[in-house]
Amino acid sequence: MILVSLLLFAGAAVGLSLYLIQLVSVWRHLREPRRVPSCWPGISILKPLCGLDDDLEKNLERFAQLDYPDYELVLGVRSRRDPAWELARATAARFPGRVRVVLQRGEPGCNPKVNQLITLAAAARHAILVVSDSNVTVERGYLSEIAAHLDDATVGLVTHPVVGIGEQRIGSLMDNLHLAGSVGAGMVGAKRVARKDVVVGKSMALRRADLQALGGFEAVADVLAEDFILGKMIRSRLGKRVAMAGCTVQNVSRDRSTLDFLRRYRRWSVIHRQAVGPAVYAAQFLLNPLAVALLAFGAHPTMITLGGLGAFGAIKIGYDAAALRTMRGHVPLLALIASPAKDLLLAVAWVHGLLNEEVDWRSNKLRVGAGTVLTRVPRSYAGVVLTSPRGWYITRTR
């Protein structure tokens, strides 16, 4: 078991090394000069809403007041029963001519977010479409940098590094640490070091013409990782590239509990395994060096291996704090506790993703197949199973 322990510690060291390379990449990326557009094309921001996310009213106001001459904000709601409906209407009334609200028409696919995007894209007026999640906020110059990247005809899609802000509970702090240290930093590291495109749907922008050449949002209506798949399609079908913007988008997470955090990343792990394949997914366990070091200690528990576990844990805490400071500037003291707790919960979520193929998302029970292709799963409610022409499901208000 000594050899097993040594091999596991070596694997943990590999994971930490990758994180440190990633941190340097992020530091350099965020300090590069921002691009300035040569022209100012009209832009439509498509924002699907589902329930009342943290700081939703404030975030919508921010998007309605960006520094860009010609744009619109189109808010999508699935039904008038959604709690976001009245808030969206109130925002549109406050910013007439800038903000519009549209109701989803039909249910063409299994992905509820993409179903909204299909309606939003049809209602949009401009040639550049920006997809923006409801729980994000951005810098005032957000659209200018998008327009600058799309000046280049070889660029087919623009995405942004993600960082989390606003935490008031430990679940949200863990979420925001993970977004900065693994998701946002991972996007930059994959692009700059491995030359791999990782598109996160918190923010992605593309020309309407390019989207139509791919078959519209309808082409990804039955996959769950529509952002990741669109990034691959831009290169494989259109021969264009994905650009990584220099500014971050900020995901607002304030009141998540620890259980909320675990549920979210259990779902994400299932999606991720089906997106990247089981072999790559299994290898990515090395990107949780604390969990790998814990296994190394369990394989050969001695004072030396306990010290090794403590060293790996301390370095990973330091990395998470450095990534958070680099991407947003403020690191709460509680992060020293939240960081290792996060990594251990992510290990639990990783195991769940390895063994499961079903997720609950926006009140839909879905089976995720290879490539994140979706099928609905029968769900009973009070002894009754409801159906639709596309399969078995039940719709519940979130």
N, C-alpha and C positions, 0 to 999 in steps of 0.2 A: 504493500500500500504506500510505501515511501515514494516509489517511482510514480504512482498515480498522482500523489500529492504534488510532486515536483512538476509533472506535466500540466496539472491544473494551474499551478502558480505561474508557469510559463505562459499558459493561455491568457491568464488574467493580465500579465505584463504586456502581451500583445494588444489586448483591448485598451489598456491605459495609454499605450504608445499611440494608437490610432486617435484617441481622444485629444492628446496633446498636439498632434499634427493638425487635427481639426480646429483646435483653438487658435493656432497660429493663422490658419486660413481665414477664419472668421475675422480676426483682428485686422488682417490686411484688407479683406474684402470691404469691410465697413468704413475703412479710411480712404478708399479710392474716391477720386472726384466724381460727383454725380453728373450724369449726362444731361444735356440741355437740348430740347427738340428744335428742329429747324422749321417746323410748322406746327399748327395746333388743331389737329383734326377733332371732329366731334366724337365724344365718348359716352357710351351708356354703361352705367354701373348697375349690374343685376344683383339684387340682394334678396335671396329667399329667406323668409322669416318662418319660425316655428316656435311659438311660445315667447315668453318674456325673458330673454337672456339678461345676464348681469349688465347693468348700465346701458340697456338697449336704447333708451331715449337719448341719452348723451351721445352715444355712438352714431346714431342716425343724424343728429344735429351736426356732428363733425363732418360726416360725408356730404351733407347739404351745403357746406361752407368751405369747400376746398379751393385752393388757388389755381383755378383753371378756367379759361374763358368760355368754353362751350362743352357742357356736359349735362347729363341728366342722371338722376337716381331713381331707379325703378324698383319698387318694393313688391315682393310677391308673397301672397298668403294663400294657403291651401283652401281655407273656408272662412266665412264670417264668424264662425264659432271660435276660431283661434284667438287667444288673448292678445296676440300682436296686431289684430285687425284694427282695433280702435286707435291704438298708438300710431300705426302706420298712417291712418287717415288724418290724425291730428298733425302729424309731421308734414304730410302733403299740404294741409291747409296753411301751415306756417310758412311753407316755402313753395308757393304756387309757381308753376313754370319750371321749377327745378326738380321737384319730387312728384312722382306718380305712384299709384297703388293699383296692382292688377290681381285678380283672382285666378287661381289655377284653372285651366280648362282641360278636362279629361285626365286620364291616368294611363299614359301610353306605356310606361315601363314599371319595373319593380323598385327602382331607386327613387324614393320620394323627393329628394333634393333635385335630381335631374328632371323629374316631372315638372317641378316649378320652373326650372331654368328654360325648358322648352317654351312654356308660356311667356316667360320674361323676354326671351330672345325675339319672339314673334312681335312683342309689343314695343321693343326698343327701336329708337329712331336713328341711331348712329352706326357707323361702319366699324368702330372698335368697341368690343364688348369686354367689360371687366366683371368677372365673377368675384363677389366678396361675401364672405360669411357674415351672419348677423351679429356675431359676438366679437368682431374685430374693430379696432380703431387705427387710424393712420396719420402720418404727417400731412401737413397742408399741401406739400408739393408732390404728393403721391402720384397724381395723374400725369404730371409733367415728365417724370422719369419714365413712365410707361410709354408715353408718346415718343420720347427720345429713342428708346430701344426699338420701337416699331417703325422708326425712320428707316431702319435697316431691313431691306426686303428679304434677307436670309433668315431673319428672326420670325418664328411663327407663333411663339408664346412667351409671355413674360410672367415670372412668378417671383415671390418675395420670401426672404427668410422670416420665420415666425418666432416671436418671443411672447411670453405670458406676463401679464401685469395684473395688479389689483387685488392680490390675495388677502383675505381676512380670516380664512380657516386653513388648517394644515393640508386638507385635500387639495385646495386650490394652489397652495404653495408648492406641493409636490408636482402638480400639473404644470405650473409655470417653470419650475426647475427643469422638468423633462423637456418642455417645449424649447427652452433656450439651449440646454446642454446636448440634447440628442436630436430633436426634430429640426429646429432652425439651424443649429451649427452643423448638423448632419447634411442638410441641403447644400450648404456652402462647401463643406468638405468634399462631398461627393462630386460636386461640379468642378471645383478647382484642383483637386488632387486626383480623383479617379476618372474625371471627365464623364461622369454619369449624371443624367438629368433626373432630379427628384422634384416633381411638381406637387405642391400642397394646395388644395382647393380653398384654403383661407383667402388666397388672393391669386388669381390668374387672369391674364388678359390676352386676347387674341383678336385678329381681324375677323369680321363676319364672313368674308369671302373664304378664308382658310377653314373656318368652322364648317361652312357649307360644303367645302370640298371633301371634308371628312364624313359628311352625312349628317351634320348638325348635332345638337345634343342628343337627338334620337339614337345616334350610333352608340351611345354609352348609357342608354336608359335602363339597361338590364345588367349593369355592372355596378359594384359598390365603390370601388376605387376609381371613380371617373376621372379624377384629376391626374392620377398616375398613368392611367391608360391614355388619356389625351396627350400627355407629354410624350409617350412612346409613339403615338400615331403621327404627331407632328413631324417627327424625324423619319419614321419608316415609310409613311405614305406621301408626305409632301417634300421630304428632303430638306426640311428647314430645321432650325435649332431653337433650343429653349434658352432664354436669357434670364440671368439671375439679377434682380434689381439690387441696388446698393442700400436702399432704406428697408427697414423692417416693417412688418405689420404686427400689431400688438393684439394678441388674443386676451380678452378680458375674462378672467376667471376669479371670482371673489368668494363664493359661498359653497364650494364643493366640499363634501365630506370625504374622509378616507375611503369609504365604501363607494362613493361616486367615482373617485379616481380609479379604483380597482375595476369597477364595471366598465368604465370607458376604455381602459387599456386591455381588458379581456376581449372586448369587441374588436378593438384595433388590431390585436394580435392575430385574430382569426383572419381579418382582412389582409393583413400584411403577409401572412404565410401563403395565402392563395395568390397574392400579387407577385411575390418574388420566387415562389417555389419552395418545397420542403428542404432541399439541400442548403440553399442560401439562408433560409430562415433558421435552420439548426445551427449553422456556423455563426450566426449573429448573436448567439448566446454569449460569445466572447466579448460582446459589447456591453455586458453587465459584469465588469471585473470584480465587483464586490461579491456577487453571487457565486462566481467561479472560485474566488478565493475562499469563500465559506465552504464550498465543496472540498477544496484542497485541505482545509483544516479538518473537516469531517473524515476525510480519507486517512489522515494521520495526525490525530490530535496530540500535539506536544506544545510546550511553551514557545518553541521556536516558530512553529506554524501559527500559533495564536498571535505571536508578534507580527508575522507576515500578514495575517488577516487584518490586524489593526493598521498596519502600514498601508495596505491597499485601500482600506476604508478611508483613511485620512487623506490619501492622495486624491481619491475620487470625490470626496467632499470638497477639497480644494479646487478640483477641476470644475465642479458644478457651480461653485461660488464665482470662479473666474469667468465662466461662460455667461452667467447671469449679469455680472458687472459689465462685461464687454458689450453685451447686446442691449442692456437697458440702463445700467448704471447703479442700481440700488440692490443691495443684498441684505435681507433681514437676518438677524441673529438666529432665528428659528430654523434657518436653512441648514445649520449644522446638524440638526436632528432630522429634519425632513428629508435630507439627501439620502442617507442610508435606508430610511424607512421606504422611500420611493423605490430604490433599487431592489429591495427585497419583494415589494409588492409587484414590481415589473417582472421579477422572476416567476412569481405565481401566475401572472397574466401570460407570460411566454409559454409555460406548460399548458395552460388552458388553450392557447392558440394552436399548440402542437397537436392537441387531441380532439378539437372540436371544429365543426363546420357551420354552426348556426349562430346568428346574432339577433338581438332585439335592437331595432333602430327606428326612431320616430314612430313608435307604437306598431311597428311591423316586425313579424317573425320571418326571418329570411335565412335560406341556406346559401352559403357562399362557396361556389365551385372554383375550379382553376381559372386564373385570370380575373377573379372576383365576380364571375358571372352569377347572377342571382336567380333563385327560384323561391317562391313563397312556400311557407310551411303551414300545414293545418294548425289552427289554434282554436280551442274551445273557450266559450265564455258563458258562464251560468248554464253549462250543459248543452250549449248550442254552438255549432260551427258554422260560420258565415262564409259565403263564397262570392266571388266576382268572376267575370268572364276570363280574367287572367290567372285565376287560381284561388286557392283557399287563403282567406285572410280575415282579420277583423280590424277595423279602424277605431282607434280610441283617441280622444283629445289628450294631448300631453299636458 
